[in-house]
Amino acid sequence: MRQRPKGVSAKENSPSASSGDKGNNTNVVVVAKRSSYVIFALLILAFYGAFAVYHYQFEVLPAPLSLQQVGKRGFSEHEAMKHVEALTQLGPHPVGSDALESALKYVKEVSETIKRTAHREVEVNIDLFHAKSGANNLVGGLFSGKTLVYSDLNHIVLRIMPKYASEAGENAILVSSHIDTVFAAEGAGDCSSCVAVMLELARGVSQWAHGFKNSIIFLFNTGEEEGLNGAHSFITQHPWSDTIRMAIDLEAMGIGGKSGIFQAGPDPWAIENFALVAKYPSAQIVTQDIFSSGAIKSATDFQVYKELAGLSGLDFAYADNTAVYHKKNDKLELLKPGSLQHLGENMLAFLLHAGASSSLPKGKKVESDVEHDKAIYFDILGTYLITIRQSLANILNNSMILQAIMLFATSVFMGGYSAAVSSALSFLGIILMWICSISFSSVVAFILPLISSSPIPYISSPWLVVGLFGAPALLGAFTGQHLGYRVLESYLSRAFVGSKRNLPASLRASVAKLDAERWLFKAGFLQWLVLLIAGNYYKIGSSYLAFHWLVSPAFAYGLLEATLSPARLPKPLKTVTLIISMVLPFLLSSGMVIRLSATIIGTAVRFVRNPGTNPEWMGNIIVAIFIAAVVCLTLVYLLSYIHISGAKLPITIATSSLLLISLAAVYSGVIPPFTEDTARAVNIVHVVDATGTSGEKLEPVSYISLFSTTPGNLVKEAEHIGEGFVCGRDRHVDFVTFSVNYSCWTDKNAKTGWLKSDIPTIVVDKDAKGDSRETQISIEKRVSTRWSLGINTREIEDFQLKDAESSEELIPLGEKSNIDGWHTIQ
């Protein structure tokens, strides 16, 4: 009898070892070799396939439509763009600015037009709402240890409902976004694009609402950039807030592209019904898990609606060009055609469906109420949105976990001691793969600040990360796994059981190589099994990825490779096994992984919360570890195919060359770290320091301070500006909410533009000492409209804050949250 691995031609077979079996006088041929061309074809297929999925899933946008094409009842991007243009022409419009008043006036005028042109059986109410003073004391995320005090905020509230169904006014769907921008940006993305979509949605809804059972409230708020104060003031002060049953928030952490759902719930009704009607769904629970973990230091109005009002709903965000978020580059020119059409058509379909529904969620919900049955959701290529309940996911996950454990236990039991050791050694290969992959890519993270003018030279060209971190991560992953492979091969060549004990010495090397390859492939199962068990235990929605990365390869291996006979000699793994293993997981995860990578890279421009406190390589380390993790998780099966091929040296040379070319491009400056469209944010602040030193009363000292939340020094920027800036760490500035340890400063022209009488002061009105000490102070804010006060909770047991004019209690006595012993009032 002659054994030859299927799918391996005679030409591919290296000189084979053959021997006559003494007992059976049979010839045995075992080939442990795979074509290097096959390996390179698989790598190219994986690389280009991933980017093809990403392109189709995130970059294919619907064509912008005109008003003539959609009619009165449809959504037109052409009409929405008119609103974006009008708002961005005002320039930055932060709270308190004249430009914001102009923006409010514009939105009100458009709302009046919508009211005039609405369907005759539709009632449109417009409320120019002025919010009185309030205190926003959210406890989660960015707001832990803070109380945000606000006053004099203006919002425009537009309610659309059927005229002859008064009960619709008691059941409302809130659609919300903010008009105000940060000081530096005209806000085309954040969030004029959202406001424009809402205005065009309101126009369309006003032609449909006569058939609704619920009203639609469009909230155009201000104060979001100050700490979600607009949403807070509406929920706590506006009479219509009691009628809201569901909230939808539109946001942006970039500009344009597809607006995807990155938070949903707690009640699954909204996401499940959105999946039924959305034409171009884009939603990933992975982003919700990351966002809720606090890894992304940001917050949206949805937190107010969920945490304070107990509402369920959806949170949308534009996420293209994350690097321009809150920067001067958030401008109209970068808004991709089709971006508004994508969000508008999805939202219009959902609002028409929800507005006519009689089954909106009732009552307040918190996550703990529906945690056992929350929705797990993900889209497939931006075409289909899959939603399943947590209870069903638990059943599927538990079933898969039990089956996988039983299969492994059976495999080890049948193989005996040798199989147990082989399983452990194969998992050692996985551990070495992670260690080497992270180590190799991290070395580059430390090198970049030494050879580049910027520690993060890839911001304007994110694809550069493929060479800088992807190449060493792949090389490290292969190196680590190959070390494990060699250890495993060495053990297997010495440990033969059953029929393998009689194999001639000339065949043992080939058999050991093939057996080691199979064990490494199965070690990939163990990696994803561990992640599935952990994710299922902690009810992490993203566990669906581990499920698919475990099920698909296990199915392919069981169908095409597995055998119940431990006596059979192993064969090379079939190429079709790998292809079947990876098609579905790649389809579900590769596009999303690329999107997450781009988001992480973009956020590096604002990575340093307190300038000068983090080492310059810290941001690179985060990117490097993320890229290494992606390589180890997604390529673990493919890498196991390389060890018996001739592709080892070519892959080493190719990845090393790609890394060196990328480093050379960074060192030479051929690829600039920043461009006109992707600029570094630098803050210029006029500091008037009236604190004095050691309690002495000194005259205020003023200077101009230059600092940045983007890693790297400011020498070039200081030289470009001139004005005699000196850079270093000699002037520590404490802004209460953050501090600056590295900056540039100059005294030139710093004495003008301020008066001593303008400086806010704190006056001690009462200081009584008894069993406990009670101190009453008043703050004279003078001309300031924004101020921060730090309360040392280690020294001060409790405090309250009142409005001096109205005596209204803004912050009551009671337990206060803190961070490092401080509670901040902004």
MILUMLUM-480346 format. One line per 2 residues: number of its first residue (from 0); their letters; for each residue y, z negated, x negated of C-alpha. Coordinates in steps of 0.05 Angstrom, whole numbers. Example, Ala and Ser with C-alpha at 12.3 -4.5 7.8 and 13.67 -1.06 7.14 Angstrom:
// MILUMLUM-480346
0) as) -90/-156/-246; -21/-143/-273
***
This chain:
// MILUMLUM-480346
0) mr) 0/0/0; 70/18/-25
2) qr) 131/-21/-3; 199/12/-10
4) pk) 263/-15/21; 286/29/79
6) gv) 350/66/69; 344/68/-7
8) sa) 330/137/-35; 290/152/-95
10) ke) 353/172/-133; 385/105/-119
12) ns) 324/68/-146; 330/48/-217
14) ps) 266/48/-257; 222/6/-212
16) as) 174/-47/-232; 105/-35/-206
18) sg) 41/-71/-217; -29/-73/-191
20) dk) -45/-135/-152; -109/-164/-182
22) gn) -135/-183/-115; -119/-121/-76
24) nt) -108/-67/-129; -43/-48/-93
26) nv) 21/-22/-123; 85/-60/-106
28) vv) 155/-30/-115; 216/-74/-108
30) va) 286/-46/-120; 345/-93/-129
32) kr) 403/-44/-134; 457/-17/-88
34) ss) 504/42/-98; 574/23/-121
36) yv) 601/80/-79; 575/44/-16
38) if) 611/-20/-36; 677/15/-49
40) al) 670/52/17; 659/-14/53
42) li) 719/-46/19; 764/13/36
44) la) 738/13/107; 752/-61/115
46) fy) 823/-55/85; 845/6/124
48) ga) 808/-16/187; 846/-82/187
50) fa) 913/-47/181; 893/3/235
52) vy) 878/-54/282; 944/-88/265
54) hy) 983/-23/276; 952/-11/344
56) qf) 955/-83/366; 1026/-101/344
58) ev) 1065/-38/326; 1050/11/382
60) lp) 1106/1/433; 1118/33/500
62) ap) 1170/88/506; 1239/63/527
64) ls) 1255/84/599; 1320/102/632
66) lq) 1346/79/699; 1332/148/728
68) qv) 1259/143/706; 1245/74/735
70) gk) 1291/73/796; 1321/10/827
72) rg) 1256/-29/825; 1233/-16/754
74) fs) 1252/-42/685; 1295/2/640
76) eh) 1304/-12/566; 1364/35/566
78) ea) 1399/-12/615; 1378/-74/578
80) mk) 1403/-47/512; 1473/-41/542
82) hv) 1472/-117/550; 1448/-128/479
84) ea) 1503/-83/452; 1556/-119/493
86) lt) 1534/-188/470; 1525/-170/396
88) ql) 1594/-138/394; 1622/-208/405
90) gp) 1595/-229/338; 1565/-299/328
92) hp) 1576/-341/390; 1556/-413/377
94) vg) 1570/-471/424; 1644/-487/428
96) sd) 1668/-417/406; 1713/-370/444
98) al) 1660/-316/433; 1610/-357/473
100) es) 1659/-362/531; 1665/-286/529
102) al) 1589/-280/529; 1584/-326/590
104) ky) 1637/-285/625; 1598/-221/612
106) vk) 1533/-250/638; 1569/-275/700
108) ev) 1600/-207/713; 1531/-173/708
110) se) 1502/-226/754; 1557/-211/805
112) ti) 1538/-137/802; 1464/-155/814
114) kr) 1485/-196/874; 1525/-139/904
116) ta) 1470/-87/895; 1411/-131/916
118) hr) 1365/-112/974; 1397/-129/1040
120) ev) 1343/-180/1056; 1349/-215/989
122) ev) 1395/-274/976; 1426/-281/906
124) ni) 1460/-346/888; 1503/-352/825
126) dl) 1521/-420/797; 1567/-430/738
128) fh) 1540/-498/719; 1580/-546/675
130) ak) 1535/-600/646; 1565/-669/635
132) sg) 1548/-714/576; 1475/-729/564
134) an) 1425/-752/511; 1364/-711/494
136) nl) 1310/-758/468; 1248/-715/461
138) vg) 1193/-749/421; 1151/-692/394
140) gl) 1157/-641/338; 1225/-633/307
142) fs) 1256/-687/351; 1217/-747/328
144) gk) 1266/-800/304; 1326/-766/335
146) tl) 1370/-769/396; 1414/-709/410
148) vy) 1478/-724/447; 1515/-668/481
150) sd) 1574/-655/526; 1612/-598/560
152) ln) 1557/-546/562; 1564/-486/609
154) hi) 1506/-448/638; 1497/-391/687
156) vl) 1442/-401/738; 1420/-342/780
158) ri) 1372/-354/839; 1339/-297/876
160) mp) 1300/-309/940; 1285/-277/1008
162) ky) 1339/-290/1060; 1292/-305/1117
164) as) 1242/-351/1082; 1279/-416/1069
166) ea) 1216/-450/1043; 1219/-403/983
168) ge) 1278/-443/958; 1234/-504/950
170) na) 1184/-469/905; 1216/-435/845
172) il) 1195/-400/782; 1242/-412/724
174) vs) 1257/-357/673; 1299/-384/617
176) sh) 1333/-365/552; 1396/-382/514
178) id) 1461/-344/504; 1487/-383/444
180) tv) 1472/-363/373; 1475/-397/305
182) fa) 1540/-393/266; 1518/-338/219
184) ae) 1486/-287/266; 1506/-240/321
186) ga) 1439/-256/352; 1411/-189/371
188) gd) 1341/-218/367; 1355/-293/378
190) cs) 1368/-286/434; 1412/-230/462
192) sc) 1349/-189/470; 1320/-243/515
194) va) 1384/-249/556; 1386/-174/564
196) vm) 1314/-172/588; 1329/-227/638
198) le) 1389/-190/666; 1349/-127/675
200) la) 1291/-166/705; 1339/-199/754
202) rg) 1364/-130/775; 1293/-107/788
204) vs) 1271/-171/822; 1331/-169/869
206) qw) 1301/-106/900; 1232/-138/911
208) ah) 1245/-210/930; 1248/-198/1005
210) gf) 1172/-202/1004; 1168/-265/960
212) kn) 1141/-333/980; 1177/-365/920
214) si) 1246/-360/890; 1261/-338/819
216) if) 1313/-377/779; 1342/-344/717
218) lf) 1374/-396/672; 1423/-369/619
220) nt) 1435/-433/580; 1477/-454/521
222) ge) 1464/-508/470; 1393/-487/452
224) ee) 1412/-478/379; 1441/-549/379
226) gl) 1372/-578/397; 1348/-551/464
228) ng) 1407/-586/498; 1418/-530/549
230) ah) 1348/-536/578; 1352/-612/576
232) sf) 1418/-614/614; 1392/-566/667
234) it) 1328/-604/679; 1362/-672/682
236) qh) 1426/-653/719; 1420/-590/761
238) pw) 1398/-599/834; 1354/-537/833
240) sd) 1311/-566/777; 1270/-606/828
242) ti) 1246/-542/861; 1216/-511/798
244) rm) 1140/-505/797; 1131/-462/734
246) ai) 1173/-446/673; 1176/-384/630
248) dl) 1216/-386/566; 1238/-324/527
250) ea) 1251/-335/453; 1254/-300/385
252) mg) 1236/-322/315; 1252/-253/288
254) ig) 1277/-189/319; 1240/-139/362
256) gk) 1168/-114/362; 1121/-141/415
258) sg) 1141/-205/450; 1077/-246/451
260) if) 1056/-309/486; 1050/-364/434
262) qa) 1047/-423/482; 1016/-429/551
264) gp) 996/-484/598; 981/-540/607
266) dp) 957/-512/674; 919/-446/662
268) wa) 946/-413/725; 1003/-376/690
270) ie) 963/-345/633; 905/-326/677
272) nf) 949/-291/727; 990/-258/672
274) al) 924/-230/645; 911/-198/714
276) va) 976/-158/717; 1006/-149/648
278) ky) 1007/-77/625; 1015/-90/551
280) ps) 989/-161/540; 1002/-195/474
282) aq) 978/-267/469; 940/-308/419
284) iv) 920/-381/426; 916/-384/350
286) tq) 992/-384/347; 994/-439/399
288) di) 947/-482/357; 989/-470/294
290) fs) 1055/-482/330; 1031/-546/364
292) sg) 1004/-572/298; 1075/-575/270
294) ai) 1060/-526/214; 1118/-483/239
296) ks) 1181/-525/238; 1213/-500/301
298) at) 1219/-515/375; 1236/-478/439
300) df) 1263/-496/508; 1190/-494/531
302) qv) 1182/-563/499; 1234/-591/547
304) yk) 1201/-559/608; 1132/-583/588
306) el) 1147/-651/558; 1205/-675/600
308) ag) 1195/-639/667; 1119/-635/665
310) ls) 1119/-561/680; 1067/-509/662
312) gl) 1082/-438/644; 1089/-388/587
314) df) 1129/-384/523; 1144/-315/495
316) ay) 1174/-297/428; 1193/-236/387
318) ad) 1165/-245/317; 1178/-181/278
320) nt) 1222/-189/215; 1216/-264/214
322) av) 1257/-266/150; 1321/-248/189
324) yh) 1313/-307/237; 1379/-346/240
326) kk) 1409/-301/187; 1465/-250/186
328) nd) 1413/-195/188; 1394/-211/260
330) kl) 1430/-149/281; 1424/-93/332
332) el) 1402/-40/282; 1336/-75/269
334) lk) 1315/-78/342; 1257/-30/349
336) pg) 1257/20/408; 1206/-2/459
338) sl) 1213/-77/444; 1251/-93/508
340) qh) 1209/-45/549; 1146/-81/527
342) lg) 1170/-150/548; 1206/-125/609
344) en) 1147/-88/640; 1100/-146/628
346) ml) 1148/-197/656; 1167/-155/717
348) af) 1094/-146/736; 1081/-220/728
350) ll) 1143/-242/768; 1126/-196/825
352) ha) 1055/-224/826; 1076/-297/819
354) ga) 1135/-291/866; 1089/-268/923
356) ss) 1036/-319/908; 1022/-380/951
358) sl) 983/-416/898; 1034/-436/845
360) pk) 1016/-500/807; 1042/-561/844
362) gk) 1066/-626/813; 1077/-648/742
364) kv) 1023/-636/691; 1012/-663/621
366) es) 963/-635/571; 915/-693/577
368) dv) 907/-677/652; 878/-608/640
370) eh) 853/-614/568; 781/-608/591
372) dk) 795/-543/627; 854/-511/591
374) ai) 856/-436/582; 833/-402/517
376) yf) 865/-334/511; 869/-275/463
378) di) 885/-202/470; 843/-143/446
380) lg) 886/-90/413; 944/-108/458
382) ty) 908/-75/516; 863/-128/548
384) li) 878/-202/553; 816/-247/555
386) ti) 821/-317/584; 766/-368/590
388) rq) 767/-441/609; 754/-496/558
390) sl) 693/-519/598; 660/-451/591
392) an) 679/-447/518; 646/-515/507
394) il) 581/-489/538; 582/-426/495
396) nn) 600/-463/432; 548/-518/442
398) sm) 495/-466/457; 511/-426/394
400) il) 514/-489/351; 446/-513/375
402) qa) 414/-445/366; 443/-437/296
404) im) 419/-506/275; 350/-493/303
406) lf) 345/-426/268; 366/-456/202
408) at) 320/-515/210; 262/-468/227
410) sv) 278/-424/167; 280/-483/120
412) fm) 217/-513/151; 178/-448/143
414) gg) 203/-438/72; 191/-510/51
416) ys) 224/-545/-7; 244/-480/-40
418) aa) 282/-457/22; 318/-524/27
420) vs) 342/-519/-45; 360/-446/-37
422) sa) 402/-462/25; 439/-517/-13
424) ls) 451/-472/-73; 476/-415/-29
426) fl) 526/-462/3; 546/-483/-68
428) gi) 564/-409/-77; 610/-414/-17
430) il) 644/-476/-46; 653/-442/-113
432) mw) 681/-381/-77; 735/-423/-44
434) ic) 752/-461/-108; 759/-398/-151
436) si) 796/-358/-98; 848/-412/-87
438) sf) 853/-426/-162; 863/-353/-181
440) ss) 917/-340/-129; 951/-407/-143
442) vv) 959/-389/-216; 1002/-329/-194
444) af) 1043/-376/-150; 1062/-417/-212
446) il) 1076/-354/-253; 1124/-320/-205
448) pl) 1183/-368/-214; 1178/-358/-289
450) is) 1182/-282/-289; 1225/-266/-229
452) ss) 1298/-276/-211; 1272/-305/-146
454) pi) 1211/-351/-138; 1193/-311/-75
456) py) 1202/-238/-98; 1161/-209/-40
458) is) 1207/-224/19; 1237/-155/27
460) sp) 1170/-122/11; 1115/-164/44
462) wl) 1061/-114/25; 1071/-137/-47
464) vv) 1031/-199/-29; 968/-156/-28
466) gl) 974/-146/-103; 1005/-213/-121
468) fg) 958/-259/-81; 906/-215/-46
470) ap) 879/-185/-111; 869/-251/-149
472) al) 842/-283/-86; 790/-228/-79
474) lg) 773/-231/-153; 767/-306/-150
476) af) 725/-305/-87; 677/-255/-118
478) tg) 675/-293/-184; 660/-359/-150
480) qh) 607/-330/-105; 575/-293/-164
482) lg) 570/-358/-203; 533/-387/-144
484) yr) 491/-324/-139; 470/-330/-212
486) vl) 450/-403/-204; 411/-386/-141
488) es) 378/-326/-174; 357/-368/-233
490) yl) 326/-420/-188; 289/-369/-145
492) sr) 261/-333/-205; 225/-397/-224
494) af) 206/-422/-155; 154/-379/-120
496) vg) 112/-404/-63; 55/-375/-24
498) sk) 40/-302/-40; 99/-297/-86
500) rn) 64/-341/-137; 20/-283/-155
502) lp) 76/-234/-168; 77/-204/-238
504) as) 134/-229/-283; 164/-159/-283
506) lr) 177/-164/-208; 203/-234/-205
508) as) 274/-216/-227; 282/-163/-172
510) va) 252/-208/-119; 298/-265/-140
512) kl) 360/-221/-136; 343/-195/-66
514) da) 326/-265/-41; 390/-293/-70
516) er) 430/-238/-36; 400/-257/31
518) wl) 413/-331/22; 486/-317/5
520) fk) 493/-274/68; 463/-331/109
522) ag) 510/-381/74; 566/-344/110
524) fl) 534/-368/175; 537/-440/150
526) qw) 611/-433/133; 629/-409/202
528) lv) 580/-458/234; 617/-517/202
530) ll) 683/-490/228; 655/-479/298
532) ia) 627/-550/300; 694/-579/278
534) gn) 734/-535/325; 689/-550/384
536) yy) 692/-625/371; 768/-626/370
538) ki) 774/-576/427; 813/-526/385
540) gs) 823/-462/424; 821/-419/361
542) sy) 747/-436/354; 732/-372/391
544) la) 742/-337/324; 689/-380/290
546) fh) 643/-365/348; 649/-290/339
548) wl) 645/-292/263; 580/-331/271
550) vs) 549/-295/331; 559/-223/309
552) pa) 530/-229/238; 474/-274/263
554) fa) 456/-223/316; 458/-165/266
556) yg) 417/-203/215; 366/-226/266
558) ll) 359/-156/295; 354/-117/230
560) ea) 335/-164/174; 299/-227/195
562) tl) 224/-237/190; 179/-293/211
564) sp) 133/-282/153; 153/-319/89
566) ar) 102/-278/51; 139/-212/59
568) lp) 178/-190/-1; 253/-185/12
570) kp) 289/-119/17; 362/-102/3
572) lk) 406/-118/62; 420/-56/104
574) tv) 491/-29/104; 488/-22/179
576) tl) 475/-97/184; 543/-111/152
578) ii) 579/-60/194; 551/-88/259
580) sm) 566/-158/234; 640/-145/222
582) vl) 663/-95/275; 676/-145/332
584) pf) 704/-202/289; 750/-153/252
586) ll) 773/-124/318; 791/-194/344
588) ss) 821/-224/282; 846/-175/229
590) gm) 910/-154/265; 927/-226/282
592) vi) 914/-248/210; 962/-195/183
594) rl) 1015/-216/234; 1007/-290/214
596) sa) 1013/-270/141; 1078/-233/154
598) ti) 1104/-293/193; 1088/-342/137
600) ig) 1120/-296/86; 1182/-288/128
602) ta) 1191/-364/137; 1193/-372/61
604) vr) 1268/-356/63; 1280/-423/99
606) fv) 1223/-462/68; 1265/-516/35
608) rn) 1289/-565/87; 1326/-608/36
610) pg) 1352/-560/-19; 1330/-581/-87
612) tn) 1274/-629/-66; 1214/-581/-70
614) pe) 1189/-547/-133; 1204/-472/-133
616) wm) 1130/-454/-132; 1114/-495/-69
618) gn) 1126/-438/-20; 1083/-391/-62
620) ii) 1027/-442/-62; 1026/-442/14
622) va) 1023/-366/17; 971/-363/-38
624) if) 925/-414/-4; 932/-379/63
626) ia) 914/-311/32; 855/-341/-6
628) av) 830/-373/58; 834/-307/95
630) vc) 795/-272/40; 741/-326/37
632) lt) 733/-328/112; 733/-255/129
634) lv) 700/-224/68; 644/-275/56
636) yl) 591/-228/84; 616/-166/49
638) ls) 620/-201/-19; 546/-219/-15
640) yi) 530/-144/-19; 564/-134/-86
642) hi) 520/-176/-132; 463/-126/-139
644) sg) 509/-65/-141; 543/-29/-198
646) ak) 611/-45/-168; 622/-112/-203
648) lp) 659/-85/-263; 699/-32/-225
650) it) 721/-85/-174; 742/-132/-229
652) ia) 782/-77/-264; 813/-53/-199
654) ts) 836/-122/-174; 861/-142/-243
656) sl) 900/-76/-250; 931/-85/-181
658) ll) 952/-155/-199; 982/-133/-266
660) is) 1020/-75/-234; 1048/-121/-181
662) la) 1070/-173/-233; 1102/-117/-274
664) av) 1140/-92/-213; 1166/-163/-201
666) ys) 1184/-175/-274; 1220/-109/-283
668) gv) 1259/-117/-218; 1236/-49/-192
670) ip) 1223/-82/-125; 1282/-128/-108
672) pf) 1266/-194/-74; 1323/-184/-23
674) te) 1356/-124/8; 1415/-111/54
676) dt) 1369/-118/114; 1330/-178/87
678) ar) 1380/-224/54; 1377/-294/27
680) av) 1415/-346/67; 1467/-384/28
682) ni) 1508/-439/61; 1581/-450/40
684) vh) 1607/-517/64; 1674/-551/55
686) vv) 1656/-623/39; 1705/-679/48
688) da) 1674/-742/19; 1708/-805/45
690) tg) 1651/-854/28; 1677/-879/-39
692) ts) 1630/-913/-87; 1604/-985/-91
694) ge) 1643/-1004/-29; 1710/-986/-60
696) kl) 1763/-954/-16; 1781/-889/-49
698) ep) 1820/-828/-28; 1776/-774/2
700) vs) 1749/-723/-47; 1739/-651/-25
702) yi) 1701/-593/-55; 1665/-529/-35
704) sl) 1590/-536/-36; 1541/-477/-42
706) fs) 1468/-489/-25; 1408/-453/5
708) tt) 1343/-469/41; 1311/-410/5
710) pg) 1275/-429/-60; 1309/-411/-126
712) nl) 1374/-425/-163; 1442/-401/-142
714) vk) 1470/-378/-208; 1475/-304/-189
716) ea) 1506/-320/-122; 1556/-367/-154
718) eh) 1575/-315/-206; 1583/-262/-152
720) ig) 1629/-306/-111; 1669/-330/-171
722) eg) 1716/-387/-155; 1691/-428/-215
724) fv) 1626/-453/-184; 1583/-501/-226
726) cg) 1509/-507/-208; 1462/-565/-217
728) rd) 1437/-631/-189; 1497/-675/-206
730) rh) 1525/-677/-135; 1477/-703/-84
732) vd) 1502/-691/-14; 1475/-730/46
734) fv) 1487/-695/112; 1448/-749/149
736) tf) 1401/-699/181; 1384/-668/114
738) sv) 1404/-677/41; 1422/-630/-16
740) ny) 1397/-646/-86; 1412/-578/-117
742) sc) 1476/-540/-104; 1536/-506/-134
744) wt) 1606/-534/-125; 1679/-520/-141
746) dk) 1744/-556/-129; 1784/-492/-126
748) na) 1824/-486/-61; 1786/-546/-33
750) kt) 1848/-588/-19; 1873/-543/35
752) gw) 1847/-534/106; 1840/-608/124
754) lk) 1881/-670/137; 1863/-742/123
756) sd) 1877/-757/196; 1822/-708/217
758) ip) 1766/-749/184; 1721/-784/234
760) ti) 1719/-859/226; 1674/-918/246
762) vv) 1709/-981/269; 1674/-1049/276
764) dk) 1698/-1077/343; 1653/-1138/345
766) da) 1605/-1172/297; 1574/-1235/326
768) kg) 1524/-1276/286; 1476/-1325/319
770) ds) 1402/-1327/327; 1408/-1252/321
772) re) 1465/-1209/298; 1500/-1163/347
774) tq) 1549/-1112/322; 1592/-1067/365
776) is) 1624/-1006/334; 1665/-948/360
778) ie) 1666/-878/331; 1731/-841/329
780) kr) 1707/-770/322; 1777/-740/316
782) vs) 1775/-664/315; 1700/-661/301
784) tr) 1655/-629/353; 1590/-643/317
786) ws) 1571/-707/281; 1510/-745/259
788) lg) 1498/-819/253; 1439/-851/217
790) in) 1413/-918/243; 1370/-959/196
792) tr) 1315/-985/242; 1290/-1033/189
794) ei) 1356/-1070/192; 1378/-1057/264
796) ed) 1328/-1078/317; 1358/-1040/375
798) fq) 1421/-1004/396; 1454/-968/454
800) lk) 1507/-913/456; 1562/-907/509
802) da) 1615/-855/523; 1680/-890/506
804) es) 1720/-855/561; 1672/-860/620
806) se) 1631/-921/596; 1569/-881/614
808) el) 1507/-904/578; 1480/-845/539
810) ip) 1426/-881/497; 1398/-944/530
812) lg) 1368/-1003/496; 1294/-996/484
814) ek) 1243/-975/432; 1267/-918/387
816) sn) 1225/-871/346; 1241/-864/273
818) id) 1225/-825/211; 1220/-864/146
820) gw) 1257/-922/179; 1316/-881/206
822) ht) 1336/-858/275; 1388/-803/276
824) iq) 1439/-791/330; 1466/-720/329
***
